Every structure is written in structure tokens, then in C-alpha cells.
Amino acid sequence: MEAQAAAKRSSTAFFDELRDTWREAADRAGGVVTRTYRVAGNRLEIRCAGDALVAPLTRALAHLAPDAPQGDTLVVHAWESETTGTTLPHAPWGPDDYREHGRIRGHFDDRVQSVFQWGSRSLVMLDVERNEALYWVAAARQIPYFEMAAPLRLVLHGWLGARGVELVHAAAVGTEDGCVLLVGKAGSGKSWTTLASLAGGLRLLADDYCLVTGGPQPRVASVYSAAKTHAEALDRLPFLNDMVSNPIRPAVDKAVYFLHEHTPDRMLLEADLRAILIPKRAGEGVATVRPALSAAALAALAPSTILQLPAAGSHTLERLAGIVRAVPSYVLELGTSLDAIPTAIAPLLEPRLGRHGDESSHREH
């Protein structure tokens, strides 16, 4: 117990030390650039020391208006060393303390969550009780495309999760009447479905990650406007060609689209969840929908969410199971005609009478 208490004191003390370093970086950079967003009814305030990190950390969030959030406020202090000339203080952990998903042993608990992101070699610390987070990276150019497409997701997952909002690895499309959640591992067809739906008149909440609030009627909120696809999608969805933000990229990297910059009217910020779809890239002809077991939907949703997020655990699985039980599940056979996908989805978006408390309507799926 004494060792745990000492580690907690060390975590909070180091957090304070890093915040002092951020202030020094801001002074050296000539000030603070602040961006504010409404995220699932809460307020996210990103304070960058100088402007080097503004685009990498906020471009995918720019569609989230900062209008009158009713919940709490999370403040993120962000800086990098290259342009500010600051150095990172000596960390109170060693090289053997880096664990799965970048968790730092002895400095990751219910209050302070410390993570080293290997993709960008950046350090993230979240203090859930203080509603504050710190983000440091040596240079903005180290941040890879997939982190710019979903910035601060580890911070948002830990902080919003403590408030009953789950960050899930899933796509979502719909209308003001409701949306569907598209679940499955990488390559299952989620991006094909979302982008074909966007082209076919539906609106997009998410291509990769979204926020879900549970209860009798789960609600989905957008968090990132970015979408990612392999190069083959540009041949089958040619409207994307003018939207590629990284036209010069290694062959192994995906193309990234910040959709709010090109189709702002096709973005949807929030909607009631009507159904969960499991896309399958198989078969010929037009897209079709058939009922699926809720267990299959949970198996498609939970592993990819839990394995990607350091703060995920048994509580995450319990929440995801509750979300899956609240709405029906289906398999979406994509077929070969992408134009038919939004037509297949549209009937699922309408409000369903008697869905509250009617568990029998879900057991058969």
C-alpha cells in the first residue's frame, strides 16, 4: 500500500512538473493558442504552446462547435520541444515500466492515466479528478497520419468513460431520425460502407471512432471528421480523389480525408442509435441486410475497442454489452454495388415503436 501511495504521489507530482514545463514552453513560443469543442455534451479545451500542434491535434475536431455544453470541461495542455526549446523533465519511471498499449506501470490507475504512444513517441497524462491532461511530443512532424485522424483519443476515452460516455472503435451513419453503428475488425468494410453512404445521401457521424452513451435509448455522438481508406477505394469511390489530405504518402499508408472541410453539410453530430450492423465484404449484386445475434455484434465491437484503448477493461465490456442489448443487430452483406448500400440501411434509421423495455424484440436477433 505504501508503494502504491508513493507511486500516486509521484504521478501527481510529475503531472505538476510537466504542467510547469508547458507554461515555460508557452512563454518561449510567444503564447497559448486555444481551441474549444463540444464533445458529447461536454467541453474540450485544447491549449497549445505556440501553433506547431494546433493542426495535428485539432484538424479532425474542427466540425465540433463549441456551443453551450452542459457537462464538465477537460483542459488539455499540449506542447512540443522542437520549436519551444524545452526539454522533458526526468520521468519517475524506467524503460521496463512501459506495458501493453503504452501504459506506464505504477502510473496508470483510476485517477492518473499515463501512456506512451509509440506511433508518435508522445507522452500523454490524464488526471481524471482534476479534469486536466498533458500531451507532449518531441516534434509535431513525428505525429503519424492515424494519430492526426483521431487525436487525443486515449485522453478522451479515459475522461469521458468516467462520465458514462464510451469511445468505441466503430463507424456510424444516419440522419436526424437515427443512426446505425458499423462494427468489425479492420478490413471488414466499415469505411466502404460509411463513404458509400455519404455519397448516397446519408450523413456521417464517424468513420473510425465515435462516442456512445448507453441506456434504454443509446445515443451516438461524433468526435472525429476524418476518414481513412486504402488506395483501392479511390477507384470505386472517385468523389474522394479531391479530398485526400496526404496525396504524397508511403504505399503502406492509408489516404486520409477530413470530410468536414469538403462536405460539411453531410456531417451529423448526434443521433439516436437504431441498430448495429456487421458489414461483410462478400457476395454479388446489391447490398442486403439480415438479422444477426447480439453476441455476434458484441464480438465484432468489443475486441477492437478494448485492445486499442489502454483504459478499457471489464467495465468497458459491460457497457458495450448493454449498448448491444438495447438495439437489434444485423449483418450487412455489401455485395458489389456500393450505390445500393445507403438504400439497404435507410429502413433501419426510423424510430421503432415499443423498443423501450421490449427485450423480446432483441433476443431473437
C-alpha positions in Angstrom: 0.0 0.0 0.0 2.8 2.4 0.8 4.4 1.7 -2.6 1.1 2.4 -4.3 0.7 5.7 -2.4 4.2 6.7 -3.3 3.6 6.0 -6.9 0.4 8.0 -6.9 2.2 10.9 -5.2 4.9 10.6 -7.8 2.4 10.6 -10.7 0.6 13.8 -9.5 4.0 15.5 -8.7 5.3 14.7 -12.1 2.0 15.9 -13.6 2.6 19.2 -11.9 6.2 19.3 -13.2 5.0 18.7 -16.7 2.4 21.4 -16.5 5.2 23.9 -15.4 7.2 22.8 -18.4 4.1 23.5 -20.6 3.9 27.0 -19.2 7.6 27.5 -19.9 7.1 26.2 -23.5 4.1 28.6 -23.9 6.3 31.6 -22.8 9.0 30.6 -25.2 6.5 30.1 -28.1 5.0 33.5 -27.6 1.7 32.5 -26.0 -1.0 29.9 -26.0 -3.3 29.0 -28.9 -6.7 27.7 -27.5 -9.3 25.7 -29.3 -12.6 24.7 -27.7 -15.1 22.0 -28.8 -18.3 20.4 -27.6 -17.8 16.7 -27.2 -20.8 14.5 -26.3 -22.3 17.4 -24.3 -19.0 18.2 -22.5 -16.4 20.9 -23.2 -12.9 20.1 -24.5 -10.4 22.9 -24.4 -7.0 22.3 -26.1 -4.3 24.8 -25.1 -1.3 24.6 -27.4 2.0 26.3 -26.5 2.5 28.1 -29.8 0.9 26.9 -33.0 3.0 23.9 -34.0 0.5 21.4 -32.6 -2.7 23.2 -33.5 -3.3 21.5 -36.8 -2.2 18.0 -35.8 -4.3 17.9 -32.7 -7.4 19.8 -33.8 -8.0 19.4 -37.6 -10.1 16.3 -37.1 -12.2 18.0 -34.3 -12.9 21.2 -36.2 -16.5 20.2 -37.0 -17.5 20.2 -33.3 -19.0 23.6 -32.5 -18.1 25.0 -29.0 -21.8 25.9 -28.4 -23.1 25.8 -24.8 -22.0 22.4 -23.4 -23.9 21.3 -20.3 -21.3 18.9 -18.8 -17.8 19.2 -17.5 -14.7 20.8 -19.0 -11.5 18.9 -19.9 -8.4 21.1 -20.4 -5.5 19.6 -22.4 -2.1 21.3 -22.2 -0.1 20.4 -25.3 3.4 21.3 -26.4 6.4 20.0 -28.3 10.1 20.5 -27.8 11.4 21.3 -31.3 10.0 24.8 -31.6 9.8 25.7 -27.9 13.3 24.7 -27.0 12.0 22.9 -23.8 13.2 19.5 -22.6 11.1 16.9 -20.9 11.7 16.6 -17.1 13.2 13.3 -16.0 10.4 10.8 -15.7 9.8 8.8 -12.4 9.8 5.5 -14.3 12.2 3.4 -16.2 12.4 1.6 -19.6 11.0 -1.6 -18.0 7.8 0.2 -16.9 6.2 0.5 -20.4 3.4 -2.1 -20.7 0.7 -3.1 -23.1 -0.8 -0.3 -25.2 1.8 2.1 -23.8 0.5 2.0 -20.2 3.2 3.1 -17.8 3.5 0.7 -14.8 2.9 2.4 -11.5 1.5 5.5 -13.1 -1.8 4.2 -14.5 -4.8 4.0 -12.3 -8.3 5.3 -11.8 -7.1 8.8 -11.3 -3.9 9.4 -13.3 -3.5 7.6 -16.6 0.0 7.8 -18.1 0.5 6.4 -21.6 3.5 6.5 -24.0 2.2 6.5 -27.6 4.8 4.6 -29.7 3.5 5.8 -33.1 4.4 9.4 -32.3 6.7 8.7 -29.4 4.5 11.1 -27.4 3.6 11.2 -23.7 0.0 11.5 -22.6 -1.1 12.0 -18.9 -4.7 12.4 -17.8 -5.8 13.4 -14.3 -9.4 12.4 -14.2 -10.1 14.2 -10.9 -8.6 17.5 -12.0 -10.2 17.4 -15.4 -6.8 18.1 -16.9 -4.5 16.3 -19.4 -1.0 16.8 -20.7 0.3 16.0 -24.2 4.0 16.2 -25.2 5.9 15.2 -28.3 9.4 16.0 -29.3 8.3 17.4 -32.7 5.0 17.8 -34.5 6.4 16.1 -37.6 6.6 12.8 -35.6 2.8 12.5 -35.4 1.6 9.9 -37.9 -1.4 10.2 -40.0 -3.5 7.8 -38.0 -3.0 9.9 -34.8 -3.9 13.1 -36.6 -7.1 11.4 -37.8 -8.0 10.5 -34.2 -6.1 12.9 -31.9 -6.2 12.6 -28.1 -8.4 9.5 -28.3 -6.7 8.0 -25.2 -7.4 11.1 -23.2 -11.0 11.3 -24.4 -11.6 7.6 -23.7 -10.4 7.8 -20.1 -12.0 11.1 -19.3 -15.4 10.6 -20.9 -15.5 7.0 -19.8 -15.6 8.2 -16.2 -18.7 10.2 -17.2 -20.6 7.3 -18.7 -19.7 8.0 -22.4 -17.8 5.3 -24.2 -15.4 5.9 -27.0 -15.8 2.9 -29.3 -14.0 1.7 -32.4 -16.9 1.8 -34.8 -18.3 3.8 -37.7 -21.7 5.4 -37.8 -24.0 6.9 -40.4 -27.6 8.1 -40.4 -30.0 11.0 -40.5 -31.6 13.3 -37.9 -34.0 10.4 -37.2 -31.3 8.0 -36.1 -28.1 6.2 -37.0 -26.6 2.8 -37.3 -23.3 1.7 -35.7 -21.0 -0.3 -38.1 -18.7 -2.7 -36.2 -16.0 -5.1 -37.1 -12.2 -5.5 -37.4 -10.0 -3.7 -39.8 -10.8 -4.6 -43.4 -14.4 -5.7 -42.7 -15.9 -2.9 -44.8 -16.7 -0.2 -42.3 -15.1 2.6 -44.4 -16.5 1.3 -47.6 -20.0 1.4 -46.0 -19.6 4.9 -44.4 -18.2 6.6 -47.5 -20.7 4.9 -49.9 -23.5 6.0 -47.6 -22.1 9.5 -47.6 -22.1 9.6 -51.4 -25.7 8.1 -51.4 -27.2 10.8 -49.3 -26.8 9.7 -45.7 -24.8 11.7 -43.2 -21.7 10.6 -41.3 -21.0 10.7 -37.6 -17.8 8.6 -37.7 -15.6 6.5 -39.9 -13.4 5.0 -37.2 -14.3 6.2 -33.6 -17.4 7.6 -32.1 -18.9 8.2 -28.7 -21.9 6.2 -27.4 -24.0 6.9 -24.3 -25.9 3.9 -23.0 -29.3 3.5 -21.5 -32.7 2.3 -22.9 -32.1 4.5 -25.9 -28.3 4.7 -26.7 -27.1 7.9 -28.4 -24.2 8.3 -30.7 -22.0 11.5 -30.9 -19.4 12.4 -33.5 -15.9 13.1 -32.3 -13.6 13.0 -35.4 -14.4 14.1 -39.0 -11.5 12.1 -40.6 -11.9 9.0 -42.7 -9.2 6.6 -43.9 -9.1 4.2 -46.8 -6.6 2.2 -48.8 -5.9 3.4 -52.3 -8.3 1.0 -53.9 -11.2 3.0 -52.5 -10.3 5.9 -54.8 -11.1 3.8 -57.8 -14.5 2.7 -56.6 -15.4 6.0 -54.9 -13.9 8.6 -57.2 -15.6 11.5 -55.4 -12.9 11.1 -52.7 -10.0 12.0 -55.0 -10.2 15.7 -54.4 -10.5 15.2 -50.7 -7.2 13.4 -50.0 -5.2 15.3 -47.4 -2.0 13.2 -47.9 -1.6 12.7 -51.6 2.1 12.0 -51.2 2.4 9.1 -48.8 4.2 5.8 -48.4 2.4 2.9 -50.2 1.5 1.3 -46.8 -0.2 4.4 -45.5 -3.9 5.0 -46.0 -5.4 8.0 -47.6 -6.9 10.4 -45.1 -10.0 12.7 -45.7 -11.0 15.5 -43.3 -14.6 15.4 -44.5 -15.9 18.5 -42.8 -13.6 20.5 -45.0 -15.3 19.2 -48.1 -18.8 18.1 -47.2 -19.7 20.0 -44.0 -23.4 19.6 -44.7 -23.1 15.8 -44.7 -21.7 15.7 -41.2 -24.0 14.6 -38.4 -23.1 15.5 -34.8 -25.5 13.4 -32.7 -28.3 10.8 -33.3 -30.2 8.0 -31.5 -28.8 4.6 -32.2 -31.3 2.4 -34.1 -29.3 -0.7 -35.0 -25.9 -2.3 -35.1 -24.6 -3.5 -38.5 -21.8 -6.0 -39.1 -20.5 -5.4 -42.7 -19.4 -8.4 -44.7 -17.4 -7.9 -47.9 -18.8 -10.9 -49.7 -21.3 -11.9 -52.3 -22.5 -10.4 -55.6 -25.2 -7.9 -56.5 -26.8 -5.4 -54.2 -26.4 -4.9 -50.5 -28.7 -6.9 -48.3 -29.5 -6.9 -44.5 -30.3 -10.0 -42.4 -30.8 -10.4 -38.7 -27.7 -11.3 -36.5 -27.3 -12.5 -33.0 -26.4 -9.7 -30.5 -23.5 -11.9 -29.4 -22.1 -11.6 -32.9 -22.4 -7.8 -32.7 -20.6 -7.7 -29.4 -17.9 -10.0 -30.7 -17.4 -7.6 -33.6 -17.4 -4.4 -31.4 -15.7 -5.3 -28.2 -12.3 -6.7 -29.0 -11.2 -4.0 -31.4 -12.4 -1.3 -28.9 -10.8 -2.9 -25.8 -7.5 -3.8 -27.4 -6.9 -0.3 -28.8 -7.6 1.7 -25.6 -5.4 1.4 -22.5 -8.2 2.5 -20.1 -10.6 -0.2 -21.4 -11.4 -3.1 -19.2 -14.3 -5.2 -17.8 -16.4 -2.0 -17.3 -16.0 -1.3 -21.0 -17.2 -4.7 -21.9 -20.2 -4.4 -19.6 -21.1 -1.0 -21.2 -20.7 -2.3 -24.7 -22.9 -5.4 -23.9 -25.6 -3.0 -22.6 -25.5 -1.0 -25.8 -25.7 -4.1 -28.0 -28.7 -5.4 -26.0 -30.6 -2.1 -26.4 -30.9 -2.3 -30.2 -31.2 -5.0 -32.9 -28.2 -6.3 -34.8 -27.9 -7.2 -38.4 -25.3 -8.4 -40.9 -24.9 -6.1 -43.9 -23.8 -8.1 -47.0 -22.1 -5.4 -49.1 -22.3 -7.1 -52.4 -20.6 -5.4 -55.4 -22.8 -2.4 -55.9 -21.8 0.3 -53.5 -24.7 2.5 -54.7 -27.1 0.1 -53.0 -25.6 0.4 -49.5 -27.5 3.5 -48.3 -30.8 2.1 -49.7 -30.3 -1.0 -47.6 -29.5 1.0 -44.5 -32.2 3.6 -44.8 -35.2 1.5 -43.4 -33.2 0.8 -40.2 -33.0 4.5 -39.3 -36.6 5.2 -38.5 -37.7 5.2 -34.8 -39.1 1.8 -33.7 -42.3 1.8 -31.7 -42.2 -0.1 -28.5 -38.4 -0.6 -28.4 -38.1 0.6 -24.7 -38.3 -2.3 -22.3 -39.2 -4.8 -25.1 -36.3 -7.2 -24.7 -38.1 -9.9 -26.7 -37.6 -7.9 -29.9 -33.8 -8.2 -29.4 -33.5 -11.8 -28.1 -34.4 -13.3 -31.5 -31.5 -11.3 -33.1 
